Amino acid sequence: MKKITLIQKSIILLIASAIIGFCIITNTQGVYRSYWPEDLPFVIQMNVDTPESYDEHILYALGTWNAVEGSYFDFILGPRSTANGAFADGINLLYFDNNYDNFTPGSNTIAFSSTRTSTVGGYHAIESDYIYNAAGFPPATNGNPNNMDLVTITLHEIGHHMGLSHHGPAGNSNGAGSEGCGLNLPDQVMYWSVARGSLKRELGLHDEMGAVAIYPNFIIAGSITDAETGDPIENAKLVFNEGTYAAYVGPVEPSLSSGRGLRPGEVYTEAPTLVDGSYLLAMNTANFSFQVEKFGYESSQVENVNFDTPVGYGNTQEFNANFELVLRPKIELSGSITNKKTNSPVVSDVNVVWVGDSNEIQSIVTNESGNYSIELTANEYYRIELNLEPPFEPLHIIDSVFVGSSNSVLNISIDPANRLVVYNNNNSIAAETYFNSFNDLGVSFVRWNIDDIGTSPSIDALNEFSEPLSIFWISGGDTLGLSENDVNTLENHLSNGNRLFISGHNFLEYSDSNDMLLKGFAGVKFAGNTSLSRISGFEGDFIGDGVSVLFLGSGKDVMKLSSENLGSVNKVLYYGSSLADTINIAGIRSHNESDGWKFVLIPEDLDKISKSVRDTILVRSIKYLGNEDFATSVEIDLRNEDLPNVFSISQNYPNPFNPSTTIKFNLPVNANVSLKIFNILGEQVDVLKEGFMNAGTYELRWNAVNNSISSGIYFYRIEASGVNGSNYSQTMKMILLK
């Protein structure tokens, strides 16, 4: 460890150009606007007319900035002055303007900081005045909600004295002053606006780190290289102990309201190395520990850092440490993937992703026997993604699989899906409305596009799915109904005790209503067409009760009941809205309790009605078909048998984080789960989970590496619908610091 003295000022200025805080005022070349060590302590003088009752509040604000451990800046309160404006008089003035001497009457500006600078030897701040608009905004010292809080405003304005700009790019609403850069953080002292009664009497993390970056007491620097090759290691992480933060900088951004520049800062708990493997960071505390981590390498030993305190103006201390990381050994992860229903092998694409970095990925394909083998770095967590064909859902993810120090076997058994949506290109638009509804309802399913696959599902193909299988067949069109082969397949499907839902324009008219599928299983025949513009539900029916919605279009098929039905038939929907219209049957459900089959038939496209009503009809139909508590699952040999008692979700860790964080939650029962990420505007930015999950404790990792995901406040929301009818939702806040 070495101490950088005042004689080495030119060296520390070069270092400081690479170490900044959250948003720092610079010149257009990126040099900080800062006071030099010989300018400190910084003496503030208040006007002689300032009430003495203000003194303790001003001293509190100055002391709050002085208390930032990682910064050597120092404010003191000097004697009163007769100065009353922002003049070049050698006085750092704090003036409460009760007469609009420095403001336009009615101005929305609460206060301003005016700093004079010199370009000799750098971008040298030499004098700053803080003028408060007391005429327009009488200051409060007791938290009065109708006034501006004196401590809050003072903390903000003297932050500008130090060289800090505003958090977030919005800046002042009138375009004047420092518009700011980086994160938009309204809860920080240096945010660009403040409301009456708002109390910000303590510095936020980003406020502190700005001071640390410009006036650092403690710096760490060094490089990370590969022990074998000597090559630099980019994006290795310096992981600090809890409560320790490092400040780093971004490139210069031009100010929109002045001829100067701004440099947005980033605050890290896990700081990455640069392209050349180097790191150079300003630290918030004198005593801390850290180690270096990188996927594929052994972690370094923990470094304990203990800087000398106190330090003094400009006596920045630097800790230098270079690390050579050793590659971890490789192990073999192997196993088999099988169909849980048939115990037959499953051929699948297998993607193995390191949990900490989505860029670290390997892909293989199982052989015909469903076996796979892949070489991985030992002692790491991975996410396994399976890309599957019917009868399985297309994507299955197994999160947080730990691979140890020796070869491992991981056998995966997959339940086939129990819902299948069948359609063709002519009905693809209608099919998309089903997909959207199923996704929003958290219903798992498999798609079968007849045109893409080249054939309708056969009896043998359907037998590969889990039972009872619910088929949602979207058919119909201007000329065709079901083919004879399709009819035979569906009759066999129902005869085996399975479930069927059919809808589609003109489906009934162009299908043979004398075949057993329609006259027997559905118990209906074609009765004609109608142009009635509303569809209604039969009162008391499980599916149709309460339904009443516009149903536009002509030539809608009307059904009549058959006398050759093979089970019980219930009327679900009718065209029209009056009692007389109930003869125009628009939907039925039929079932046979002894044989176990169930059938819902709506001979028209459901994309012609509102989404909310379509969702209602579909979710009721799913429940009626009777397998709402069954969905595709994946079983592996690492399952946790200790199930939680209640739904819960924990605060993400680490928080703040960069670039990844872990979210842990508990499911006491099997449930359909949605876990999504939203930004501060309520816009969805990512989906961590959408689908069915078995009861248990889970940890999902959000890796915010997408370039469109910037630093800021984010929210994660879980919604879970248990198979026992229970429901749970919770929203939590987290902070991404890139």
C-alpha positions, -999 to 999 in steps of 0.1 A, spaced: 0 0 0 13 35 -8 2 69 1 -1 95 -27 10 129 -14 3 164 -24 35 165 -45 20 138 -67 -11 159 -76 -6 156 -113 -6 118 -111 -38 117 -91 -55 140 -116 -48 115 -143 -61 87 -122 -92 107 -113 -100 111 -150 -108 74 -150 -127 73 -117 -160 91 -114 -192 91 -95 -228 91 -106 -230 122 -126 -200 146 -126 -197 180 -142 -167 182 -165 -154 203 -194 -160 191 -229 -128 170 -227 -141 152 -196 -119 168 -170 -137 172 -137 -148 206 -124 -133 202 -89 -117 220 -61 -80 212 -55 -66 200 -22 -51 234 -14 -86 250 -17 -98 229 13 -114 232 38 -141 249 18 -154 278 38 -191 288 34 -202 322 47 -239 331 53 -253 366 49 -255 387 80 -293 387 78 -296 349 80 -316 338 111 -294 321 137 -319 293 139 -308 282 104 -272 276 116 -277 241 131 -295 229 99 -268 243 76 -241 227 98 -260 194 97 -260 195 59 -223 203 57 -214 176 82 -234 151 63 -212 156 32 -181 157 54 -190 123 69 -186 105 35 -158 82 45 -144 77 10 -142 114 2 -117 139 15 -138 170 7 -144 192 38 -169 220 44 -168 245 73 -190 274 82 -172 307 84 -182 342 97 -213 361 84 -209 383 53 -226 414 39 -225 399 4 -260 393 -12 -255 377 -46 -234 355 -68 -204 377 -74 -167 371 -80 -157 385 -46 -137 356 -32 -166 346 -8 -184 313 -10 -218 328 -1 -250 312 12 -277 339 8 -314 336 16 -329 360 -10 -361 374 5 -365 402 -21 -361 385 -55 -328 402 -59 -314 371 -77 -347 356 -91 -375 367 -113 -407 371 -92 -428 339 -94 -398 319 -105 -400 281 -100 -364 279 -92 -359 271 -55 -322 277 -53 -291 277 -75 -254 270 -72 -231 293 -91 -194 282 -95 -166 302 -110 -138 283 -126 -103 286 -140 -89 266 -169 -53 271 -157 -39 237 -149 -72 219 -155 -109 226 -148 -103 243 -114 -133 254 -93 -123 286 -74 -155 300 -59 -192 288 -54 -222 307 -42 -255 291 -30 -285 315 -34 -318 304 -20 -351 318 -33 -366 326 2 -391 350 -12 -408 323 -33 -401 293 -12 -397 301 25 -374 274 40 -388 251 67 -367 237 95 -394 215 111 -406 194 81 -435 216 73 -453 199 44 -461 232 28 -425 245 26 -392 234 12 -370 216 37 -338 236 44 -316 206 50 -328 189 18 -322 219 -4 -288 227 12 -275 191 8 -284 193 -29 -269 227 -37 -236 221 -19 -234 188 -39 -232 211 -69 -204 230 -53 -184 198 -51 -190 192 -89 -219 169 -89 -247 172 -115 -282 158 -113 -293 122 -113 -310 113 -145 -310 129 -180 -342 150 -175 -325 178 -156 -342 210 -148 -377 213 -163 -369 247 -178 -337 235 -194 -314 256 -173 -285 244 -151 -272 209 -150 -296 185 -168 -278 155 -154 -269 120 -167 -271 84 -158 -298 69 -136 -331 87 -130 -332 83 -92 -359 105 -75 -350 93 -40 -314 106 -42 -304 141 -29 -290 151 -63 -322 145 -82 -332 175 -102 -365 184 -85 -380 183 -51 -416 187 -38 -428 208 -9 -425 189 23 -401 164 8 -374 153 33 -340 141 20 -318 146 50 -294 118 44 -273 111 13 -282 83 -10 -256 57 -22 -252 75 -56 -248 109 -39 -220 95 -17 -202 77 -46 -202 109 -66 -181 126 -39 -160 95 -35 -152 95 -72 -142 132 -75 -123 134 -42 -112 98 -34 -95 88 -2 -91 52 -13 -83 37 -47 -76 1 -58 -59 -7 -90 -44 -37 -108 -49 -63 -135 -63 -97 -140 -46 -122 -163 -47 -159 -172 -21 -177 -151 -11 -200 -180 -12 -177 -210 -7 -143 -194 -36 -130 -215 -58 -103 -199 -92 -114 -186 -120 -91 -195 -152 -90 -173 -136 -108 -144 -155 -95 -113 -141 -79 -82 -166 -91 -56 -167 -69 -25 -180 -77 10 -214 -64 19 -216 -27 24 -186 -20 2 -191 -1 -31 -168 9 -59 -172 39 -83 -165 38 -120 -172 61 -149 -187 63 -184 -177 84 -214 -182 121 -216 -217 133 -226 -222 168 -239 -244 190 -218 -277 201 -235 -279 234 -216 -243 246 -215 -209 243 -231 -196 218 -206 -197 180 -203 -210 153 -180 -197 119 -171 -222 93 -158 -210 71 -130 -216 35 -122 -216 20 -87 -206 -16 -82 -207 -43 -56 -192 -66 -83 -170 -45 -105 -159 -58 -139 -124 -56 -154 -118 -37 -187 -109 -52 -221 -72 -51 -211 -79 -69 -178 -73 -38 -157 -93 -22 -129 -91 12 -113 -118 20 -87 -126 46 -60 -139 29 -28 -164 41 -3 -146 28 28 -112 23 43 -115 -13 54 -130 -40 32 -123 -73 15 -127 -86 -20 -119 -115 -43 -118 -119 -81 -142 -143 -98 -146 -153 -134 -165 -182 -149 -141 -211 -158 -115 -200 -133 -107 -206 -97 -116 -176 -75 -87 -157 -61 -78 -156 -25 -97 -130 -5 -78 -97 -3 -82 -77 30 -76 -40 25 -70 -17 54 -63 19 44 -49 44 69 -73 69 84 -76 98 86 -61 107 53 -62 145 46 -68 167 16 -55 151 -16 -36 123 2 -54 96 -17 -41 61 -9 -38 34 -35 -39 -3 -31 -23 -22 -60 -29 -59 -66 -25 -81 -97 -42 -115 -100 -34 -145 -120 -64 -168 -123 -61 -205 -128 -85 -224 -151 -108 -248 -133 -107 -285 -144 -133 -298 -168 -157 -326 -159 -182 -346 -179 -219 -341 -173 -239 -370 -189 -272 -387 -186 -304 -395 -205 -336 -378 -213 -367 -400 -213 -405 -398 -218 -420 -402 -183 -451 -418 -198 -435 -444 -220 -400 -445 -206 -388 -442 -242 -358 -420 -252 -363 -384 -261 -342 -367 -288 -336 -331 -279 -313 -301 -284 -296 -295 -250 -283 -260 -242 -262 -256 -211 -258 -220 -199 -237 -208 -171 -261 -192 -146 -239 -161 -142 -234 -152 -179 -257 -161 -208 -228 -157 -232 -212 -188 -218 -233 -215 -235 -227 -250 -250 -251 -269 -272 -254 -306 -281 -280 -330 -294 -289 -362 -277 -284 -394 -296 -312 -417 -307 -312 -433 -273 -318 -400 -256 -283 -399 -241 -261 -369 -239 -226 -360 -227 -210 -326 -224 -178 -312 -210 -182 -284 -185 -162 -264 -161 -163 -279 -127 -179 -264 -96 -203 -240 -113 -241 -235 -115 -257 -241 -149 -291 -237 -165 -301 -266 -188 -325 -258 -216 -342 -285 -236 -357 -277 -270 -383 -304 -278 -408 -315 -304 -444 -327 -297 -456 -344 -276 -436 -321 -253 -438 -284 -248 -411 -268 -269 -389 -254 -241 -381 -268 -207 -356 -251 -184 -339 -266 -153 -325 -238 -133 -294 -238 -110 -279 -272 -116 -247 -274 -97 -219 -294 -113 -192 -304 -88 -156 -314 -91 -161 -349 -105 -180 -364 -134 -218 -363 -128 -248 -380 -141 -281 -361 -145 -310 -381 -158 -341 -361 -169 -376 -375 -171 -402 -354 -189 -440 -356 -188 -456 -352 -222 -479 -323 -226 -516 -327 -219 -529 -299 -241 -525 -297 -279 -537 -269 -302 -542 -281 -338 -545 -255 -367 -534 -248 -402 -521 -217 -420 -556 -206 -430 -566 -205 -393 -533 -191 -380 -547 -157 -371 -575 -173 -350 -549 -196 -335 -528 -167 -323 -557 -154 -302 -558 -188 -285 -521 -187 -279 -523 -152 -264 -551 -162 -241 -534 -194 -230 -502 -175 -223 -520 -148 -203 -539 -175 -184 -507 -194 -176 -519 -225 -195 -493 -248 -210 -498 -263 -244 -482 -276 -276 -487 -262 -311 -494 -284 -341 -495 -265 -374 -507 -291 -399 -492 -272 -429 -458 -269 -412 -456 -305 -399 -471 -318 -431 -499 -339 -416 -526 -339 -390 -518 -356 -357 -523 -394 -361 -537 -418 -335 -502 -430 -327 -490 -394 -323 -518 -385 -299 -511 -416 -279 -476 -401 -271 -492 -373 -251 -502 -374 -214 -538 -386 -207 -564 -373 -205 -553 -352 -235 -573 -320 -243 -571 -312 -280 -581 -276 -291 -588 -280 -328 -592 -248 -347 -609 -258 -380 -633 -245 -406 -630 -220 -435 -649 -211 -466 -651 -246 -482 -637 -273 -459 -644 -290 -426 -626 -320 -411 -613 -347 -434 -624 -383 -430 -590 -393 -415 -593 -364 -390 -628 -375 -380 -616 -411 -374 -587 -399 -354 -609 -377 -331 -635 -404 -327 -607 -427 -315 -594 -400 -293 -627 -395 -275 -634 -433 -273 -602 -436 -253 -616 -412 -226 -598 -380 -238 -611 -344 -243 -618 -323 -274 -626 -286 -281 -635 -277 -317 -642 -242 -330 -640 -225 -365 -660 -206 -390 -683 -229 -412 -668 -259 -395 -702 -275 -389 -717 -266 -423 -688 -282 -443 -684 -312 -421 -706 -343 -423 -730 -339 -394 -741 -375 -400 -708 -390 -389 -705 -403 -354 -681 -375 -343 -709 -349 -346 -742 -367 -344 -729 -391 -317 -701 -376 -296 -712 -339 -300 -749 -349 -302 -757 -322 -328 -763 -316 -365 -761 -286 -388 -794 -265 -388 -785 -235 -410 -769 -201 -408 -776 -168 -389 -763 -132 -390 -773 -123 -355 -747 -100 -341 -745 -111 -305 -737 -144 -287 -751 -152 -253 -746 -179 -227 -773 -202 -214 -781 -192 -178 -766 -216 -153 -743 -234 -177 -708 -240 -165 -692 -224 -195 -718 -201 -209 -734 -185 -178 -732 -147 -180 -717 -145 -215 -731 -117 -237 -709 -101 -263 -709 -88 -298 -702 -115 -324 -700 -99 -358 -700 -116 -392 -724 -135 -414 -731 -171 -421 -726 -183 -386 -734 -220 -381 -765 -229 -361 -768 -263 -345 -797 -286 -336 -796 -315 -312 -792 -350 -325 -813 -380 -314 -782 -403 -317 -760 -388 -290 -736 -410 -272 -736 -390 -240 -752 -361 -222 -755 -329 -241 -757 -294 -226 -764 -262 -245 -737 -236 -238 -742 -206 -261 -768 -192 -285 -768 -165 -312 -789 -134 -301 -799 -120 -268 -836 -127 -263 -855 -158 -250 -868 -164 -285 -832 -166 -298 -823 -196 -276 -832 -219 -305 -801 -207 -324 -776 -230 -306 -740 -217 -309 -722 -240 -286 -726 -272 -267 -707 -294 -243 -711 -332 -241 -697 -359 -220 -700 -396 -211 -692 -403 -174 -686 -440 -178 -664 -437 -209 -646 -406 -195 -647 -384 -227 -657 -347 -229 -664 -325 -259 -669 -288 -264 -681 -276 -298 -684 -239 -309 -689 -238 -347 -675 -203 -352 -642 -184 -347 -636 -171 -312 -613 -144 -324 -645 -124 -334 -653 -117 -297 -635 -96 -271 -604 -111 -254 -619 -110 -219 -649 -131 -230 -627 -154 -250 -605 -159 -220 -636 -166 -199 -649 -193 -223 -615 -209 -227 -606 -211 -190 -641 -225 -182 -637 -250 -210 -603 -260 -197 -618 -266 -163 -647 -285 -177 -625 -307 -197 -612 -317 -164 -574 -317 -163 -566 -282 -151 -544 -295 -123 -522 -315 -147 -494 -300 -168 -460 -309 -183 -433 -314 -157 -396 -322 -156 -381 -345 -130 -344 -348 -123 -325 -366 -96 -317 -333 -76 -352 -326 -64 -358 -310 -29 -382 -331 -9 -386 -304 19 -416 -284 6 -424 -249 19 -456 -243 38 -466 -209 22 -462 -189 -9 -434 -163 -5 -407 -144 -25 -375 -130 -11 -356 -98 -17 -332 -104 -46 -295 -108 -38 -272 -91 -43 -291 -57 -43 -280 -34 -58 -265 -57 -85 -246 -58 -117 -252 -76 -140 -270 -105 -124 -291 -112 -93 -309 -141 -78 -346 -142 -69 -358 -169 -45 -394 -180 -40 -415 -208 -24 -444 -227 -38 -463 -248 -13 -484 -265 -41 -481 -271 -78 -489 -238 -95 -490 -219 -127 -463 -192 -121 -455 -159 -137 -424 -140 -127 -418 -109 -147 -394 -79 -146 -407 -43 -151 -390 -9 -153 -400 21 -133 -425 31 -160 -443 -2 -155 -431 -15 -189 -423 -52 -190 -386 -58 -198 -381 -95 -192 -399 -128 -183 -381 -151 -159 -408 -178 -157 -441 -184 -174 -457 -217 -168 -464 -246 -145 -440 -255 -116 -441 -282 -91 -442 -273 -54 -408 -264 -40 -382 -238 -33 -367 -221 -64 -340 -196 -73 -341 -179 -106 -313 -156 -118 -319 -124 -138 -290 -115 -160 -294 -79 -172 -269 -81 -200 -292 -68 -228 -279 -34 -241 -315 -20 -239 -316 -27 -201 -300 3 -185 -291 10 -149 -321 20 -127 -349 8 -104 -367 -23 -115 -396 -43 -101 -401 -81 -101 -436 -94 -98 -447 -130 -91 -482 -143 -97 -490 -179 -88 -523 -198 -92 -522 -231 -72 -539 -262 -83 -559 -262 -51 -574 -228 -60 -550 -207 -40 -536 -174 -55 -506 -154 -46 -490 -122 -60 -462 -99 -47 -441 -71 -62 -406 -62 -50 -381 -35 -60 -344 -39 -70 -317 -17 -83 -294 -24 -113 -261 -6 -112 -242 -10 -145 
